[in-house]
Amino acid sequence: MANMGIWQLLIIVVIVILLFGTKKLRNFGSDLGSAVKGFKKSMSQDEEKDADFDANNQQKVTDQTQQSQAEKPEVKEKS
């Protein structure tokens, strides 16, 4: 299987074209292209959402830290 030459590949392509026809193969190709575009688009949107989520969480942690430091009572040392 790994030692397939150009002639074997051409024979397989011809058989596939004869079985499915060029119209079905063209439709399949365009459907596959649309699926890949949709997948890439959703992945980029997810990355943007993750970045926004991380930024919001970082801001919350910073706010909580500042608030907890402001609420701590000062301890005076006895001499």
OpenMM code with the backbone's topology and positions (N, CA, C; nanometers):
from openmm import Vec3, app, unit

residues = "MET ALA ASN MET GLY ILE TRP GLN LEU LEU ILE ILE VAL VAL ILE VAL ILE LEU LEU PHE GLY THR LYS LYS LEU ARG ASN PHE GLY SER ASP LEU GLY SER ALA VAL LYS GLY PHE LYS LYS SER MET SER GLN ASP GLU GLU LYS ASP ALA ASP PHE ASP ALA ASN ASN GLN GLN LYS VAL THR ASP GLN THR GLN GLN SER GLN ALA GLU LYS PRO GLU VAL LYS GLU LYS SER".split()
positions = [
    Vec3(0.0827, -0.1186, 0.0000),
    Vec3(0.0000, 0.0000, 0.0000),
    Vec3(0.0871, 0.1251, 0.0000),
    Vec3(0.1987, 0.1217, 0.0714),
    Vec3(0.2848, 0.2386, 0.0797),
    Vec3(0.3658, 0.2588, -0.0480),
    Vec3(0.3814, 0.1550, -0.1279),
    Vec3(0.4617, 0.1642, -0.2496),
    Vec3(0.3759, 0.1875, -0.3734),
    Vec3(0.2669, 0.2623, -0.3582),
    Vec3(0.1803, 0.2878, -0.4729),
    Vec3(0.2466, 0.3897, -0.5639),
    Vec3(0.2493, 0.3581, -0.6921),
    Vec3(0.3074, 0.4496, -0.7894),
    Vec3(0.2016, 0.5417, -0.8470),
    Vec3(0.2452, 0.6243, -0.9398),
    Vec3(0.1551, 0.7206, -1.0010),
    Vec3(0.0464, 0.6506, -1.0821),
    Vec3(0.0803, 0.5378, -1.1448),
    Vec3(-0.0185, 0.4680, -1.2281),
    Vec3(-0.1295, 0.4077, -1.1432),
    Vec3(-0.0954, 0.3530, -1.0283),
    Vec3(-0.1977, 0.2975, -0.9400),
    Vec3(-0.2906, 0.4077, -0.8888),
    Vec3(-0.2342, 0.5224, -0.8546),
    Vec3(-0.3164, 0.6340, -0.8081),
    Vec3(-0.4090, 0.6848, -0.9183),
    Vec3(-0.3590, 0.6927, -1.0404),
    Vec3(-0.4426, 0.7366, -1.1525),
    Vec3(-0.5578, 0.6400, -1.1777),
    Vec3(-0.5307, 0.5110, -1.1669),
    Vec3(-0.6370, 0.4112, -1.1857),
    Vec3(-0.7435, 0.4272, -1.0780),
    Vec3(-0.7025, 0.4493, -0.9549),
    Vec3(-0.7986, 0.4687, -0.8454),
    Vec3(-0.8821, 0.5941, -0.8695),
    Vec3(-0.8196, 0.7025, -0.9142),
    Vec3(-0.8927, 0.8264, -0.9420),
    Vec3(-0.9945, 0.8050, -1.0528),
    Vec3(-0.9563, 0.7348, -1.1584),
    Vec3(-1.0491, 0.7080, -1.2694),
    Vec3(-1.1669, 0.6245, -1.2211),
    Vec3(-1.1421, 0.5252, -1.1392),
    Vec3(-1.2510, 0.4411, -1.0874),
    Vec3(-1.3454, 0.5235, -1.0007),
    Vec3(-1.2914, 0.6094, -0.9160),
    Vec3(-1.3756, 0.6939, -0.8306),
    Vec3(-1.4603, 0.7873, -0.9157),
    Vec3(-1.4012, 0.8456, -1.0200),
    Vec3(-1.4778, 0.9351, -1.1083),
    Vec3(-1.5879, 0.8580, -1.1796),
    Vec3(-1.5586, 0.7373, -1.2231),
    Vec3(-1.6610, 0.6574, -1.2908),
    Vec3(-1.7735, 0.6176, -1.1956),
    Vec3(-1.7400, 0.5875, -1.0714),
    Vec3(-1.8419, 0.5464, -0.9752),
    Vec3(-1.9320, 0.6622, -0.9328),
    Vec3(-1.8734, 0.7751, -0.9018),
    Vec3(-1.9505, 0.8852, -0.8449),
    Vec3(-1.9870, 0.9933, -0.9459),
    Vec3(-1.9116, 1.0092, -1.0484),
    Vec3(-1.9368, 1.1154, -1.1449),
    Vec3(-1.8732, 1.2453, -1.0996),
    Vec3(-1.8487, 1.3327, -1.1944),
    Vec3(-1.7787, 1.4570, -1.1620),
    Vec3(-1.8667, 1.5535, -1.0841),
    Vec3(-1.9973, 1.5522, -1.1090),
    Vec3(-2.0863, 1.6459, -1.0393),
    Vec3(-2.0912, 1.6153, -0.8894),
    Vec3(-2.1048, 1.4877, -0.8558),
    Vec3(-2.1087, 1.4511, -0.7139),
    Vec3(-1.9755, 1.4805, -0.6460),
    Vec3(-1.8664, 1.4559, -0.7172),
    Vec3(-1.7352, 1.4843, -0.6594),
    Vec3(-1.7156, 1.6343, -0.6401),
    Vec3(-1.7641, 1.7162, -0.7332),
    Vec3(-1.7544, 1.8613, -0.7201),
    Vec3(-1.8373, 1.9080, -0.6008),
    Vec3(-1.9585, 1.8534, -0.5869),
    Vec3(-2.0431, 1.8890, -0.4724),
    Vec3(-1.9775, 1.8474, -0.3416),
    Vec3(-1.9188, 1.7290, -0.3426),
    Vec3(-1.8507, 1.6806, -0.2229),
    Vec3(-1.7343, 1.7722, -0.1869),
    Vec3(-1.6593, 1.8152, -0.2869),
    Vec3(-1.5462, 1.9049, -0.2630),
    Vec3(-1.5900, 2.0382, -0.2060),
    Vec3(-1.6983, 2.0943, -0.2603),
    Vec3(-1.7454, 2.2233, -0.2087),
    Vec3(-1.8029, 2.2081, -0.0682),
    Vec3(-1.8714, 2.0980, -0.0426),
    Vec3(-1.9236, 2.0731, 0.0922),
    Vec3(-1.8097, 2.0574, 0.1930),
    Vec3(-1.7066, 1.9875, 0.1517),
    Vec3(-1.5910, 1.9684, 0.2390),
    Vec3(-1.5214, 2.1019, 0.2658),
    Vec3(-1.5089, 2.1847, 0.1629),
    Vec3(-1.4483, 2.3169, 0.1804),
    Vec3(-1.5292, 2.4042, 0.2748),
    Vec3(-1.6617, 2.4000, 0.2623),
    Vec3(-1.7485, 2.4780, 0.3512),
    Vec3(-1.7355, 2.4305, 0.4955),
    Vec3(-1.7245, 2.3004, 0.5128),
    Vec3(-1.7101, 2.2456, 0.6474),
    Vec3(-1.5789, 2.2911, 0.7109),
    Vec3(-1.4722, 2.2916, 0.6333),
    Vec3(-1.3422, 2.3344, 0.6854),
    Vec3(-1.3462, 2.4824, 0.7217),
    Vec3(-1.4084, 2.5650, 0.6361),
    Vec3(-1.4204, 2.7085, 0.6655),
    Vec3(-1.5001, 2.7310, 0.7936),
    Vec3(-1.6115, 2.6588, 0.8080),
    Vec3(-1.6931, 2.6724, 0.9282),
    Vec3(-1.6177, 2.6314, 1.0530),
    Vec3(-1.5400, 2.5244, 1.0420),
    Vec3(-1.4613, 2.4772, 1.1557),
    Vec3(-1.3572, 2.5810, 1.1958),
    Vec3(-1.2862, 2.6361, 1.0978),
    Vec3(-1.1842, 2.7371, 1.1275),
    Vec3(-1.2471, 2.8610, 1.1897),
    Vec3(-1.3640, 2.9008, 1.1383),
    Vec3(-1.4323, 3.0191, 1.1910),
    Vec3(-1.4729, 2.9972, 1.3364),
    Vec3(-1.5285, 2.8800, 1.3659),
    Vec3(-1.5713, 2.8533, 1.5032),
    Vec3(-1.4519, 2.8432, 1.5976),
    Vec3(-1.3406, 2.7900, 1.5489),
    Vec3(-1.2210, 2.7820, 1.6327),
    Vec3(-1.1679, 2.9213, 1.6650),
    Vec3(-1.1684, 3.0118, 1.5675),
    Vec3(-1.1185, 3.1469, 1.5939),
    Vec3(-1.2124, 3.2210, 1.6886),
    Vec3(-1.3425, 3.1976, 1.6771),
    Vec3(-1.4378, 3.2606, 1.7684),
    Vec3(-1.4192, 3.2069, 1.9097),
    Vec3(-1.3926, 3.0771, 1.9215),
    Vec3(-1.3693, 3.0184, 2.0537),
    Vec3(-1.2436, 3.0765, 2.1172),
    Vec3(-1.1390, 3.0987, 2.0369),
    Vec3(-1.0160, 3.1561, 2.0906),
    Vec3(-1.0407, 3.2980, 2.1404),
    Vec3(-1.1234, 3.3749, 2.0670),
    Vec3(-1.1558, 3.5106, 2.1109),
    Vec3(-1.2346, 3.5066, 2.2415),
    Vec3(-1.3292, 3.4137, 2.2518),
    Vec3(-1.4077, 3.4011, 2.3744),
    Vec3(-1.3185, 3.3617, 2.4912),
    Vec3(-1.2236, 3.2692, 2.4659),
    Vec3(-1.1316, 3.2274, 2.5716),
    Vec3(-1.0458, 3.3444, 2.6185),
    Vec3(-0.9997, 3.4261, 2.5246),
    Vec3(-0.9168, 3.5417, 2.5616),
    Vec3(-0.9981, 3.6402, 2.6446),
    Vec3(-1.1233, 3.6647, 2.6052),
    Vec3(-1.2094, 3.7547, 2.6825),
    Vec3(-1.2362, 3.6979, 2.8211),
    Vec3(-1.2616, 3.5673, 2.8282),
    Vec3(-1.2886, 3.5007, 2.9555),
    Vec3(-1.1674, 3.5114, 3.0473),
    Vec3(-1.0478, 3.4872, 2.9930),
    Vec3(-0.9260, 3.4967, 3.0734),
    Vec3(-0.9041, 3.6388, 3.1236),
    Vec3(-0.9294, 3.7373, 3.0382),
    Vec3(-0.9113, 3.8769, 3.0790),
    Vec3(-1.0099, 3.9132, 3.1896),
    Vec3(-1.1348, 3.8676, 3.1778),
    Vec3(-1.2350, 3.8960, 3.2810),
    Vec3(-1.1981, 3.8299, 3.4127),
    Vec3(-1.1522, 3.7057, 3.4072),
    Vec3(-1.1125, 3.6355, 3.5297),
    Vec3(-0.9931, 3.7031, 3.5952),
    Vec3(-0.8978, 3.7477, 3.5159),
    Vec3(-0.7811, 3.8163, 3.5709),
    Vec3(-0.8236, 3.9454, 3.6397),
    Vec3(-0.9176, 4.0176, 3.5808),
    Vec3(-0.9665, 4.1419, 3.6405),
    Vec3(-1.0378, 4.1134, 3.7719),
    Vec3(-1.1186, 4.0055, 3.7762),
    Vec3(-1.1893, 3.9697, 3.8995),
    Vec3(-1.0911, 3.9354, 4.0106),
    Vec3(-0.9868, 3.8594, 3.9769),
    Vec3(-0.8868, 3.8214, 4.0766),
    Vec3(-0.8162, 3.9458, 4.1291),
    Vec3(-0.7835, 4.0367, 4.0406),
    Vec3(-0.7179, 4.1612, 4.0820),
    Vec3(-0.8086, 4.2425, 4.1724),
    Vec3(-0.9356, 4.2534, 4.1361),
    Vec3(-1.0313, 4.3281, 4.2181),
    Vec3(-1.0471, 4.2652, 4.3559),
    Vec3(-1.0562, 4.1321, 4.3611),
    Vec3(-1.0729, 4.0629, 4.4883),
    Vec3(-0.9493, 4.0808, 4.5760),
    Vec3(-0.8319, 4.0769, 4.5151),
    Vec3(-0.7086, 4.0950, 4.5909),
    Vec3(-0.7015, 4.2350, 4.6492),
    Vec3(-0.7343, 4.3336, 4.5687),
    Vec3(-0.7315, 4.4716, 4.6173),
    Vec3(-0.8346, 4.4924, 4.7275),
    Vec3(-0.9507, 4.4319, 4.7126),
    Vec3(-1.0567, 4.4473, 4.8122),
    Vec3(-1.0160, 4.3805, 4.9434),
    Vec3(-0.9576, 4.2620, 4.9360),
    Vec3(-0.9187, 4.1926, 5.0590),
    Vec3(-0.8051, 4.2659, 5.1298),
    Vec3(-0.7163, 4.3273, 5.0547),
    Vec3(-0.6084, 4.4039, 5.1167),
    Vec3(-0.6622, 4.5303, 5.1817),
    Vec3(-0.7647, 4.5896, 5.1243),
    Vec3(-0.8232, 4.7113, 5.1808),
    Vec3(-0.9010, 4.6809, 5.3082),
    Vec3(-0.9560, 4.5609, 5.3212),
    Vec3(-1.0386, 4.5252, 5.4363),
    Vec3(-0.9576, 4.4757, 5.5550),
    Vec3(-0.8313, 4.4426, 5.5360),
    Vec3(-0.7505, 4.3900, 5.6461),
    Vec3(-0.7296, 4.4986, 5.7502),
    Vec3(-0.7567, 4.4664, 5.8768),
    Vec3(-0.7311, 4.5659, 5.9821),
    Vec3(-0.5809, 4.5750, 6.0071),
    Vec3(-0.5374, 4.6929, 6.0381),
    Vec3(-0.3962, 4.7120, 6.0663),
    Vec3(-0.3669, 4.6625, 6.2075),
    Vec3(-0.2611, 4.5900, 6.2211),
    Vec3(-0.2203, 4.5370, 6.3505),
    Vec3(-0.1088, 4.6257, 6.4036),
    Vec3(-0.1319, 4.6811, 6.5236),
    Vec3(-0.0309, 4.7669, 6.5846),
    Vec3(0.0515, 4.6841, 6.6814),
    Vec3(0.1802, 4.7054, 6.6757),
    Vec3(0.2698, 4.6319, 6.7642),
    Vec3(0.2728, 4.6993, 6.9011),
    Vec3(0.2776, 4.6165, 7.0045),
    Vec3(0.2871, 4.6694, 7.1408),
    Vec3(0.4338, 4.6816, 7.1781),
    Vec3(0.4684, 4.7934, 7.2393),
    Vec3(0.6087, 4.8135, 7.2787),
    Vec3(0.6273, 4.7856, 7.4248),
] * unit.nanometer
topology = app.Topology()
chain = topology.addChain("A")
for resn in residues:
    res = topology.addResidue(resn, chain)
    for name in ("N", "CA", "C"):
        topology.addAtom(name, app.Element.getBySymbol(name[0]), res)
